Amino acid sequence: MTLREKIDKVLGNILIVIMGVMVVNVIWQVFTRFVVGTPSSFTDELARYLMIWLGILGAAYVSGRNMHVAIDVLPLRSSNKTQKKLKLIVYILIISFALFAMVVGGLRLVYITYVLDQHSPALQIPLALVYLAIPISGLLIIFYKISDIKNIK
């Protein structure tokens, strides 16, 4: 099993766990609101933060599996050589975005929220932990796209 396959498996399992916790969390929210009559105070916030992690890590997972939405009109009408060049250009653009916006920008956001000691209102967890999903996802996307560049044939 290659490193990429191991990362895919671990990331996929993490996403499954996050989704499972989200489902249980929302069911608990509905139960406490409509059956007990006093809604739980933390479930709204937890669902929001889990959705952030699910969406951002899910984007990295989909990027690694090359299952993201793509407009492929131009590549399909091009020769194989041109298709390879287009793929390379697209991968370089994706790596650049992931590096500068997600890794550098995400780490800066994590650092600022950590230094300012910002915590979530209900759960009292550091917001730096919530925002940590951004640079992690960026690093995963960079890893996947560098791996894809190596496999262009």
Disulfide bonds with the S-S distance in Angstrom:
none
